[in-house]
Amino acid sequence: MTNTDSIGFVCGTKGDSVSFLVSKNIGLSFGQIVRIDSGERNFYARVVNSESSSTLETIEQLREAEGKEAFGPYSAYRSVEAILFLEKRGDTLHSPTFNPNYRDRVYAATDEDCSILKLSGELEIGCLRSEDHILSSVGINIEAIPRMMGMFGMTGSGKTNTELIINAQLIDNSPRTVALIYDFAGQLLEGKEIKTQRGLKDHPLFHSKVQFYSAQDGKMAVGLSTILPGKLETIFPDIQPPQKRLAWALYRHFGADWIQSARELYHNEGNVGVRAQKVVVEALMQKLSSLSSDLFPASNYSFVESVLQNICKGITCLIDISGLRSEDQNRIVCLSASAVPEHFKRMWEDNFEEWRKLPTLLITLEEAHEFLDPNKPRTIFSDIALTYRKYRVGLNAVTPRPSRINFDVFAELWTKVIMKTELKKDRLYLTENTRTWSTVKQK
């Protein structure tokens, strides 16, 4: 191992936490990776905290600061805390099996360390920063997509820019990879700052490898005749079994036009043409009547089929749901998001060779806490995170509120991109449930 000048030495360890004293005039930053040489082992850790003090007692520090008294020789020091995340012994890399010893030397990560850590990947996200120096690129491999990922940060922390970078990389690697993107704020097509930032429309492959859907251009519609009763639970997560049984009875009675026929009959005659308890009829019809005529017209066309066909061909689908009511956003998202991974699953079960030809899929879900909140009805996204890994379907859960994501789902998000968070509750949730992560400088 080629060593640079030491930046300090270990003064204490406890579990996977390491404290070290920093030499004078050494600059560090939160998130920086350091290497600790300990005999035959090399440990890698991430800086998470720092403290500056002296050997004087507090009362002595105050008296000296006020100029009331001068004290004899004393030492001023800066103590840094870091979390171990990797251990190297010989040519073997693995999770830490122990921790360093007192007085072990600490070094800033170098380019050689970056090659050992294998931080680069086929999908490049940015570059590793060590103090003021930019080291190697940082990214994830395509094989890591189905292991799920999360992107957390407050408004303005860089989530949109990172989404653009990752999805641009997926487009570059088409047809090996493909993206299904839900844009809640309408910022990914043209960029968050239209005059200064580039969006996906500026990608050189946009016209051949990206399909854009928006309610404003009429491309986003789900015909009522395409909705089977089995999809009602996707559209209305709180629907009850008696209402589902009534829906199937209506479908058998009216056929594909069961929703439109039942709504018209209920409006004109106060019944739906089949026997059922009044309270059940009212509950179901209230739900069906809430479907927007713009998004859910009386037709047999569904943009979901178009999305599915494009995804299977390696064409990224950007679905702009900005401007819609929150309930309509949820319905459009859940309907389209369920159709695609379910197709991947069916292909894996029924035609494995054809499934192998499908691209690896990453679903980018903004406002993920609205769909993964444990206090709300379960959605398809929980199933994707927990069980769809083997079908090569990945989820990128983007949210400013990570503490509202179901704990079991959060545990499955192997790749986490963590930015500045505002609420203490969210910071604690991330700290307690995420042991290590690296600081990335975006391009």
C-alpha positions in Angstrom: 0.0 0.0 0.0 1.4 3.4 -1.0 1.1 5.8 1.9 0.6 9.6 1.8 1.4 11.7 4.8 -0.5 10.7 7.8 -3.3 13.0 8.8 -3.6 11.7 12.4 -3.7 8.7 14.7 -6.4 6.6 16.4 -7.2 7.7 20.0 -10.1 5.4 20.6 -12.4 2.7 19.2 -15.8 1.3 20.2 -17.6 -1.1 17.9 -17.5 0.2 14.4 -16.9 3.8 15.6 -13.3 5.1 15.5 -12.0 8.4 17.0 -8.7 9.9 15.8 -6.8 13.0 16.5 -6.0 15.2 13.5 -2.6 16.7 12.9 -2.3 20.5 12.8 -3.4 22.3 9.6 -5.0 19.1 8.2 -8.3 19.8 6.4 -11.1 17.2 6.5 -14.8 17.3 5.6 -17.9 15.4 6.6 -18.4 12.3 4.5 -14.8 12.0 3.6 -13.3 8.5 3.4 -10.1 7.8 5.4 -7.9 4.7 5.6 -6.5 3.4 8.8 -3.4 1.1 8.7 -3.4 -1.5 11.4 -0.7 -4.1 11.0 -1.7 -6.5 8.3 -5.2 -4.9 8.0 -6.4 -1.7 6.4 -9.7 -0.2 7.5 -11.8 2.2 5.6 -14.1 4.6 7.4 -16.3 7.6 6.7 -16.0 10.9 8.7 -19.3 11.6 10.5 -18.4 14.0 13.4 -15.7 16.3 14.7 -14.8 18.0 18.0 -12.3 20.7 18.8 -11.1 21.4 22.3 -8.1 21.7 24.6 -6.7 20.1 27.7 -7.8 23.2 29.8 -10.8 22.9 32.0 -13.9 24.9 30.9 -13.4 27.5 33.6 -9.8 28.0 32.5 -10.8 28.3 28.9 -13.3 31.1 29.8 -10.8 33.0 31.9 -8.2 32.8 29.1 -10.8 33.9 26.5 -11.8 36.9 28.6 -8.1 37.8 29.0 -8.3 37.6 32.7 -5.5 35.0 33.1 -2.8 33.3 31.1 -2.1 29.6 31.6 1.0 27.6 31.1 1.6 25.0 28.4 -1.5 23.1 27.2 -2.6 21.3 24.1 -5.3 22.1 21.7 -6.7 19.3 19.5 -9.3 18.3 17.0 -10.9 14.9 17.5 -12.7 13.3 14.5 -15.2 10.4 14.7 -15.5 8.0 11.7 -17.6 4.9 11.0 -15.9 1.7 9.7 -17.4 0.2 6.6 -14.7 -2.0 5.1 -11.7 -4.0 6.0 -8.9 -5.2 3.7 -6.5 -8.0 4.6 -4.2 -9.1 1.8 -6.3 -9.1 -1.4 -9.6 -9.8 0.5 -12.2 -7.1 1.1 -15.0 -7.7 3.5 -17.1 -6.0 6.3 -15.1 -5.1 9.4 -14.4 -8.1 11.6 -12.7 -6.0 14.3 -11.4 -2.4 14.7 -8.1 -0.6 14.7 -5.7 -0.2 17.7 -4.7 2.9 19.6 -2.0 5.0 17.8 -2.7 3.4 14.4 -2.1 5.9 11.7 -4.9 7.5 9.6 -4.6 8.6 6.0 -6.8 10.4 3.5 -8.1 8.2 0.8 -6.1 8.2 -2.4 -6.7 7.2 -6.0 -5.2 3.8 -5.2 -7.7 3.4 -2.3 -10.5 4.2 -4.7 -9.5 1.5 -7.1 -9.4 -0.9 -4.1 -12.9 0.2 -3.0 -14.3 -0.2 -6.5 -16.5 2.8 -6.2 -16.9 3.3 -9.9 -19.7 1.6 -11.8 -21.4 1.4 -15.2 -23.9 4.1 -14.2 -21.7 7.0 -13.2 -23.3 9.4 -10.6 -20.4 11.7 -9.8 -16.9 11.8 -8.4 -15.5 11.1 -4.9 -14.3 14.1 -3.0 -11.4 13.9 -0.6 -11.1 17.3 1.1 -10.7 19.7 -1.8 -9.4 17.1 -4.2 -11.6 15.2 -6.7 -10.6 11.5 -7.0 -12.2 8.7 -9.1 -15.7 8.5 -10.4 -18.5 7.0 -8.3 -21.4 4.9 -9.7 -23.4 1.7 -9.5 -23.3 -1.4 -11.7 -26.3 -2.4 -13.7 -26.5 -5.6 -11.6 -27.2 -3.5 -8.5 -30.3 -1.9 -9.9 -32.7 -4.7 -8.8 -31.2 -4.4 -5.3 -33.3 -1.2 -4.9 -32.1 2.3 -4.0 -33.3 5.4 -2.2 -32.6 9.1 -2.7 -33.2 11.3 0.3 -32.9 15.1 0.8 -34.8 18.3 1.5 -36.0 20.6 -1.3 -33.0 22.1 -3.1 -30.5 19.5 -1.9 -29.9 18.0 -5.4 -32.4 15.2 -5.8 -33.7 16.3 -9.2 -30.2 16.8 -10.6 -29.2 13.3 -9.4 -32.4 11.8 -10.8 -31.5 13.3 -14.2 -27.9 12.0 -14.0 -29.0 8.4 -13.2 -31.7 8.3 -15.7 -29.5 9.7 -18.4 -27.1 6.9 -17.7 -29.9 4.4 -18.1 -30.8 5.9 -21.5 -27.1 5.6 -22.5 -27.1 1.9 -21.7 -30.3 1.1 -23.5 -31.5 -1.6 -24.3 -29.6 -3.2 -21.4 -31.3 -0.8 -19.1 -34.6 1.1 -19.1 -36.3 3.6 -16.8 -39.9 4.2 -15.8 -39.9 7.7 -14.3 -42.7 9.5 -12.4 -42.3 13.3 -12.4 -44.5 14.9 -9.8 -43.2 18.4 -10.2 -42.8 18.6 -14.0 -39.1 19.3 -13.8 -37.4 16.3 -15.4 -38.3 17.0 -19.0 -36.8 20.5 -19.3 -34.8 20.7 -16.1 -35.5 22.3 -12.8 -34.1 25.7 -13.9 -35.2 25.9 -17.5 -32.6 28.6 -18.4 -29.6 27.0 -16.8 -30.2 23.3 -16.3 -30.6 20.7 -19.0 -33.4 18.1 -18.8 -34.0 14.7 -20.3 -35.2 16.4 -23.5 -31.7 17.6 -24.1 -30.3 14.0 -24.1 -29.0 13.1 -27.6 -31.1 9.9 -27.6 -34.3 11.5 -26.3 -36.2 11.3 -29.6 -35.3 7.6 -30.2 -35.0 6.2 -26.6 -37.5 8.2 -24.5 -41.3 8.5 -24.6 -42.9 11.4 -22.8 -46.5 11.1 -21.4 -48.4 14.0 -20.0 -52.1 14.7 -19.2 -51.8 18.0 -21.0 -51.2 16.4 -24.4 -53.9 13.8 -24.1 -51.4 10.9 -24.2 -52.2 9.9 -20.6 -55.6 8.2 -20.5 -56.9 4.9 -19.1 -60.1 3.9 -20.9 -62.8 2.6 -18.5 -63.3 -0.5 -20.8 -59.6 -1.5 -20.0 -60.2 -1.6 -16.2 -61.1 -5.1 -14.9 -62.5 -5.5 -11.4 -59.1 -7.0 -10.4 -57.5 -3.6 -10.9 -59.8 -1.8 -8.5 -57.6 -2.6 -5.5 -54.7 -0.9 -7.4 -56.8 2.3 -8.0 -58.6 2.2 -4.7 -56.3 0.6 -2.0 -59.1 1.0 0.6 -61.7 -1.0 -1.3 -63.5 -3.7 0.7 -64.2 -7.3 -0.3 -68.0 -6.8 -0.6 -67.4 -4.0 -3.1 -64.9 -6.2 -5.1 -67.5 -8.9 -5.3 -70.1 -6.5 -6.6 -67.6 -5.2 -9.2 -67.2 -8.8 -10.5 -70.9 -9.3 -10.6 -71.3 -6.1 -12.7 -68.5 -7.2 -15.0 -70.2 -10.5 -15.6 -73.5 -8.7 -16.2 -72.4 -5.9 -18.5 -69.0 -7.1 -19.8 -66.1 -4.7 -20.7 -68.4 -1.6 -20.4 -69.4 -2.5 -16.8 -68.2 0.8 -15.2 -69.8 3.1 -17.7 -73.1 1.1 -17.8 -73.3 0.8 -14.0 -72.6 4.6 -13.5 -75.3 5.5 -16.1 -77.9 3.1 -14.6 -77.2 4.3 -11.1 -77.5 7.9 -12.1 -80.8 7.4 -14.0 -82.5 4.7 -11.8 -80.7 4.6 -8.5 -79.6 1.0 -8.9 -76.9 -0.9 -10.8 -78.9 -3.8 -12.3 -77.7 -6.5 -10.0 -78.8 -7.4 -6.5 -76.6 -6.0 -3.7 -76.8 -4.3 -0.4 -77.5 -0.6 -0.7 -74.5 0.4 1.4 -72.2 -1.7 -0.8 -73.6 -0.2 -4.0 -73.3 3.3 -2.7 -69.7 2.8 -1.6 -68.6 1.3 -4.9 -70.4 3.8 -7.0 -68.9 6.6 -5.0 -65.5 5.3 -5.9 -66.3 4.8 -9.6 -67.9 8.2 -9.9 -64.7 9.8 -8.6 -62.7 8.8 -11.7 -61.9 11.8 -13.8 -63.5 11.8 -17.2 -60.3 13.3 -18.7 -58.0 10.6 -17.3 -60.5 7.8 -17.4 -62.7 8.3 -20.5 -65.3 5.9 -21.8 -62.9 4.1 -24.3 -60.9 1.0 -24.8 -57.5 2.8 -25.1 -55.0 2.8 -22.3 -51.6 4.5 -22.3 -50.5 1.8 -19.8 -50.2 -0.7 -22.7 -48.1 1.8 -24.6 -45.8 2.2 -21.6 -45.4 -1.5 -21.3 -44.5 -2.0 -24.9 -42.0 0.8 -24.8 -40.3 -0.5 -21.6 -40.0 -4.0 -23.1 -38.2 -2.4 -26.1 -35.7 -0.5 -23.9 -37.4 2.9 -24.4 -37.5 4.9 -21.2 -40.9 6.3 -20.3 -41.2 9.7 -18.5 -44.6 10.2 -17.1 -45.4 13.8 -16.0 -48.2 13.8 -13.5 -47.7 17.4 -12.3 -50.9 19.4 -12.1 -53.1 16.4 -11.4 -55.1 16.0 -8.2 -53.2 13.9 -5.6 -55.7 11.1 -5.8 -55.4 11.0 -9.6 -51.7 11.0 -9.4 -51.8 8.0 -7.1 -54.1 6.2 -9.4 -52.1 6.8 -12.6 -48.9 5.9 -10.9 -50.1 2.7 -9.3 -51.9 1.5 -12.4 -49.0 1.9 -14.7 -46.3 0.9 -12.2 -48.2 -2.4 -11.5 -48.6 -3.4 -15.1 -44.9 -3.3 -16.0 -43.3 -5.3 -13.2 -46.2 -7.8 -13.2 -45.3 -8.4 -16.9 -41.7 -9.0 -16.0 -42.8 -11.5 -13.4 -45.1 -13.3 -15.8 -42.4 -13.5 -18.4 -40.0 -15.0 -15.8 -42.5 -17.6 -14.8 -43.9 -18.5 -18.2 -41.1 -17.7 -20.8 -37.8 -17.5 -19.1 -35.8 -17.1 -22.4 -37.9 -14.2 -23.5 -37.6 -12.7 -20.0 -33.8 -12.8 -20.3 -34.1 -10.4 -23.3 -35.9 -7.8 -21.3 -33.9 -4.8 -20.1 -33.1 -4.2 -16.5 -35.7 -1.8 -15.2 -35.4 1.0 -12.7 -38.6 2.7 -11.5 -38.0 6.3 -10.2 -40.7 7.2 -7.8 -40.8 10.8 -6.5 -42.8 11.5 -3.3 -42.1 7.9 -2.4 -43.3 8.4 1.2 -46.9 8.8 -0.1 -46.8 5.2 -1.5 -44.6 3.5 1.1 -46.0 4.9 4.4 -46.7 2.0 6.8 -49.8 4.0 8.1 -51.4 3.9 4.6 -52.8 1.1 2.5 -50.1 -1.1 0.9 -49.3 -0.4 -2.7 -47.5 -2.2 -5.5 -44.3 -0.4 -4.6 -43.9 -2.3 -1.3 -44.1 -5.6 -3.3 -41.6 -4.3 -5.8 -39.1 -3.4 -3.1 -39.6 -6.7 -1.2 -40.0 -9.3 -3.9 -39.2 -8.2 -7.4 -35.4 -8.3 -7.3 -35.1 -11.6 -9.1 -37.2 -10.2 -12.0 -34.6 -7.5 -12.6 -36.9 -4.8 -11.5 -35.5 -2.0 -9.3 -37.1 0.9 -7.4 -35.5 4.3 -6.7 -37.5 5.8 -3.8 -37.1 9.5 -3.9 -38.4 11.5 -0.9 -37.6 14.4 1.5 -39.2 12.3 4.3 -37.3 9.0 4.7 -38.7 8.4 8.2 -42.1 7.8 6.6 -40.9 4.9 4.5 -41.9 1.5 5.8 -39.0 0.0 7.8 -39.1 -3.3 6.0 -38.9 -1.5 2.6 -36.2 0.8 3.8 -34.1 -2.2 4.8 -34.2 -3.4 1.1 -32.8 -0.2 -0.3 -29.2 -1.3 -0.7 -28.0 1.8 -2.5 -28.8 5.1 -0.7 -28.0 8.5 -1.9 -28.3 10.8 1.1 -28.3 14.6 0.9 -29.1 17.3 3.3 -32.2 16.7 5.4 -34.1 19.3 7.3 -36.0 17.4 10.1 -34.2 15.8 13.0 -36.6 12.9 12.8 -35.5 12.1 9.3 -31.8 12.5 10.1 -32.1 10.1 13.1 -33.9 7.6 10.9 -31.1 7.7 8.3 -28.4 7.6 10.9 -29.8 4.7 12.8 -30.6 2.6 9.7 -27.8 3.4 7.4 -24.3 2.5 8.6 -22.1 3.8 5.7 -22.3 6.1 2.7 -19.9 8.2 0.7 -19.8 11.9 -0.3 -20.2 12.4 -4.0 -19.6 15.6 -6.0 -22.0 15.7 -8.9 -20.9 16.8 -12.3 
